[in-house]
Amino acid sequence: KHTTTTHTHTRAMIMPVDLFEDDLDDNGMTRCEVKVRVMGRFWFVLLRNEVRVDNVIIRQVDTRVFHEFGTDFIMREFMWKEATMEQLKQRGLDLGPGNPHITSDKTGTQLLTQADMKCRYMQRIELPKAQTQQPTPQTHAYTQAAGTQ
């Protein structure tokens, strides 16, 4: 008898949280959000800050943190992308009012590419080893006030 096993990844929890958003007094947009995903075998966090200053710059700064359960390390990636509006126009992008990536609720960071990468760091963070010694129970002395029970 032949049995086929399919590996599926069950999503245990996904939480997107907007930390702040501002329209920069109608001169662009900035937004910071965090997304947390916890699966059966790992957890992942994305902290993203997006900034668009109209007719000046588009910037995206990401920090990703990943941990696979049962391992003794966490991976952290920091990435900074940005381009001036002039640089984007030189690529032939139309940044006018009809651009679907630049709206009142979109910063335009989808227009950034690997060429706009200003820096990227990957870091392996070692976790402390688990203690094998059992914790010593704490004893607490209680003093009873005179005349109370």
Secondary structure, DSSP 8 states (H G I E B T S, - for coil): ----------EEEEEEEEEEEE-GGGTEEEEEEEEEEEESSEEEEEEEEEEEETTTEEEEEEEEEEEETT-SEEEEEEEEEEEEHHHHHHTT---STT-TTSBTTB--GGG--GGGEEEEEEEEEE------S------------TT--
